[in-house]
Amino acid sequence: MTGSTLLSVEEVSKRFGGLVALDGVNLTVNEGEILGLIGPNGAGKSTLMNVISSVYPVSGGRIVFEDTDITSDSVHTNAKRGIVRTFQDSRHFEEITGYENIRLAEIPDKLLSWDMYLSVLTQREESPGVARAIEEVGLSRETLAKTPTDMTHLERIQLAIARALTHDPELLMLDEPFAGLSKEEVDIVAELVTHLNDLGITILLIDHNVGKVTAVANRVAVLHQGSILTKGSPEEIIEDEQMRAAYLGE
């Protein structure tokens, strides 16, 4: 069941020199929902996620989270607020195990060196947050004993989500979690997304897989050439002529 507005993107623009990547984007994410964001390649989906999570500064407009203007705040400040994301390329520390990757995710950012991180790992006991994250994503301890390099693509995605969960997110933003997966693997990740939402986590889901996004989302927005083209229920979006034209050129 969805509630009040959790995140509000208001007239947000992003320019890279002469390139307009986002142009006056207006978007809301309601508490408790799965909002799907779809759009063709180059539409600006990942740029929008980078702007919301403060990886990129905005060129114009503002972003409000829980009635607080967070437009100029840092990645770490917003992460502490509960705005957490994964990356399309599933960025992991490849030289340590999946388990150690998850544990590293909850260590404070104030540590200054890699050796300090590893030292803390050996001194700290496993926290309830780490144990819960592992349980929720369904990764076995045997799998987590491997380095990310030796994991399957599906396991790397599950690992990325587990790392995000250690931050106890209020808003979890997933950047193309279905990319590169088989149909069966897409179903596994889609079930995980639904499960996390059932736990009370609000989710912004960005992906090219229109069928699966519309299957799991409560609402869907279509981004095209840096602007919101249309938004509505999954059923409305599937039948929307503007969405079909954007994807298929009809």
C-alpha positions in Angstrom: 0.0 0.0 0.0 1.5 3.3 -1.0 1.4 6.5 1.0 2.5 10.1 0.9 5.2 11.5 -1.4 8.7 10.3 -0.3 10.8 11.8 -3.1 10.0 14.7 -5.3 12.1 15.7 -8.4 11.1 19.2 -9.4 12.0 20.8 -12.8 15.4 19.1 -12.6 17.8 19.6 -15.5 21.3 18.3 -16.1 23.7 19.5 -18.7 27.1 18.2 -19.8 28.5 21.2 -21.7 26.2 21.6 -24.7 24.4 18.3 -24.1 21.1 18.4 -22.3 20.7 15.1 -20.5 17.7 16.0 -18.4 15.3 18.8 -19.3 12.8 19.9 -16.6 12.1 16.5 -15.2 9.2 16.3 -12.7 8.7 13.0 -10.9 7.4 11.8 -7.5 8.0 8.5 -5.7 5.4 7.6 -3.1 6.2 5.9 0.1 5.8 2.1 -0.1 5.5 1.9 -3.9 7.6 0.4 -6.7 8.0 3.1 -9.3 9.2 1.9 -12.7 11.2 4.2 -14.9 11.6 3.1 -18.5 12.9 4.7 -21.7 15.1 4.0 -24.7 18.9 4.1 -24.7 20.1 7.6 -24.0 16.8 8.8 -22.5 18.6 9.9 -19.3 17.5 7.2 -16.9 20.9 6.6 -15.3 21.6 10.3 -15.3 18.5 10.9 -13.3 19.5 8.2 -10.8 22.9 9.8 -10.6 21.4 13.2 -9.9 19.0 11.9 -7.3 21.8 10.1 -5.5 24.1 13.2 -5.7 26.7 11.5 -7.9 26.0 14.4 -10.3 25.1 17.9 -9.2 21.9 19.3 -10.8 22.1 22.1 -13.4 18.7 23.3 -12.4 15.6 22.5 -10.3 15.5 20.8 -6.9 15.1 17.4 -5.2 13.1 16.9 -2.0 13.2 13.9 0.2 10.8 13.6 3.2 10.1 17.4 2.9 13.8 18.2 3.0 15.6 19.9 0.1 18.5 17.6 -0.6 19.6 19.1 -3.9 23.0 20.1 -2.8 23.7 17.4 -0.3 26.5 14.8 -0.7 26.2 11.1 -1.6 27.1 10.1 1.9 24.6 12.5 3.6 21.8 11.2 1.4 22.8 7.6 2.0 22.5 8.2 5.8 19.0 9.5 5.1 18.2 6.1 3.5 18.6 6.9 -0.2 20.6 3.9 -1.5 21.3 2.7 -5.0 22.9 -0.1 -7.0 24.9 0.5 -10.2 24.2 -1.1 -13.6 27.8 -2.5 -13.7 27.5 -4.1 -10.2 30.6 -2.4 -8.8 32.4 -4.6 -6.3 35.8 -5.0 -4.7 37.0 -7.9 -6.8 40.0 -9.0 -4.7 37.9 -9.9 -1.6 35.0 -12.2 -1.0 31.4 -11.4 -1.6 30.9 -11.7 2.2 33.6 -9.2 2.9 32.1 -6.9 0.3 28.8 -6.9 2.2 30.5 -6.3 5.5 32.6 -3.4 4.0 29.4 -1.7 3.0 28.4 -1.0 6.6 31.7 0.4 7.7 31.8 4.1 8.3 33.2 6.2 5.4 35.7 8.0 7.7 38.3 5.3 7.4 41.1 6.6 5.2 42.9 3.6 3.9 42.2 0.1 2.4 44.3 -1.4 5.2 42.1 0.3 7.8 39.0 -1.2 6.2 40.5 -4.7 6.2 41.7 -4.3 9.8 38.2 -3.3 10.9 36.7 -6.3 9.2 38.9 -8.7 11.3 37.9 -6.9 14.5 34.1 -6.6 14.1 31.6 -9.3 14.5 28.9 -9.8 11.9 26.1 -7.3 12.5 22.4 -8.1 12.4 22.2 -5.9 9.4 24.7 -7.9 7.4 23.0 -11.2 8.4 19.6 -9.8 7.4 20.9 -8.6 4.1 22.3 -12.0 3.2 19.1 -13.7 4.2 16.9 -11.4 2.2 18.7 -11.7 -1.1 19.0 -15.5 -0.8 22.8 -15.8 -1.3 24.4 -18.9 0.3 27.4 -18.6 2.5 29.2 -20.9 0.0 28.5 -18.4 -2.8 29.6 -15.5 -0.6 33.0 -17.2 0.1 33.8 -16.6 -3.6 35.2 -13.4 -4.9 32.8 -11.4 -7.2 35.0 -12.3 -10.2 34.0 -16.0 -9.7 30.3 -15.3 -9.3 27.7 -15.5 -11.9 26.1 -12.3 -13.2 22.9 -13.0 -11.2 24.9 -13.5 -8.0 26.8 -10.2 -8.6 23.4 -8.4 -8.9 22.2 -10.1 -5.7 25.4 -9.1 -4.0 25.0 -5.5 -5.0 21.5 -5.5 -3.6 22.7 -7.1 -0.4 25.3 -4.4 0.0 22.7 -1.8 -0.4 20.4 -3.4 2.2 23.1 -3.0 4.9 22.3 0.7 4.8 18.7 0.0 5.8 17.3 2.0 2.8 14.0 3.9 2.8 14.4 4.4 -0.9 16.3 1.7 -2.9 17.1 2.7 -6.5 18.0 -0.2 -8.8 19.8 0.6 -12.0 19.0 -2.0 -14.7 19.0 -5.0 -12.4 17.5 -7.2 -15.2 20.2 -6.4 -17.8 22.2 -9.4 -19.1 20.0 -12.0 -17.3 18.1 -15.0 -18.8 14.3 -15.0 -18.5 14.5 -17.3 -15.5 17.1 -15.1 -13.8 15.0 -12.0 -14.5 12.1 -13.7 -12.7 14.4 -14.4 -9.7 15.4 -10.7 -9.4 11.8 -9.5 -10.0 10.7 -11.7 -7.1 13.4 -10.3 -5.0 12.3 -6.7 -5.8 8.7 -7.5 -4.9 9.9 -9.2 -1.7 11.9 -6.2 -0.6 8.9 -3.9 -1.4 6.8 -6.2 0.8 9.2 -5.5 3.6 8.4 -1.8 3.4 11.2 -0.6 1.2 10.2 2.0 -1.4 11.8 1.2 -4.8 12.7 3.2 -7.9 13.3 0.6 -10.6 15.1 1.6 -13.8 15.3 -0.9 -16.6 14.8 -1.6 -20.4 12.7 -4.6 -19.7 9.3 -3.0 -20.2 7.4 -6.3 -19.7 9.0 -7.1 -16.4 9.0 -3.5 -15.1 5.3 -3.1 -15.8 4.7 -6.5 -14.2 6.2 -5.5 -10.8 5.7 -1.8 -10.6 2.7 0.1 -9.1 3.3 3.1 -11.4 5.5 3.6 -14.4 7.1 6.7 -15.9 8.6 6.9 -19.4 11.7 9.1 -19.9 12.4 10.2 -23.5 15.1 12.6 -24.6 15.7 13.8 -21.1 12.0 14.6 -20.3 9.1 12.6 -18.8 7.0 11.6 -21.8 4.2 10.0 -19.9 3.4 8.3 -16.6 0.6 6.2 -15.2 -0.4 2.7 -14.2 1.4 -0.3 -15.8 -1.8 -1.0 -17.8 -2.0 2.6 -19.1 1.7 2.7 -20.0 1.5 -0.6 -22.0 -1.2 0.9 -24.1 0.2 4.4 -24.4 0.9 5.5 -27.9 3.6 7.9 -26.9 5.5 5.1 -25.2 5.1 2.9 -28.2 6.4 5.6 -30.5 9.4 6.3 -28.2 10.4 2.6 -28.2 9.3 1.4 -31.6 9.1 4.5 -33.7 5.4 3.8 -34.5 
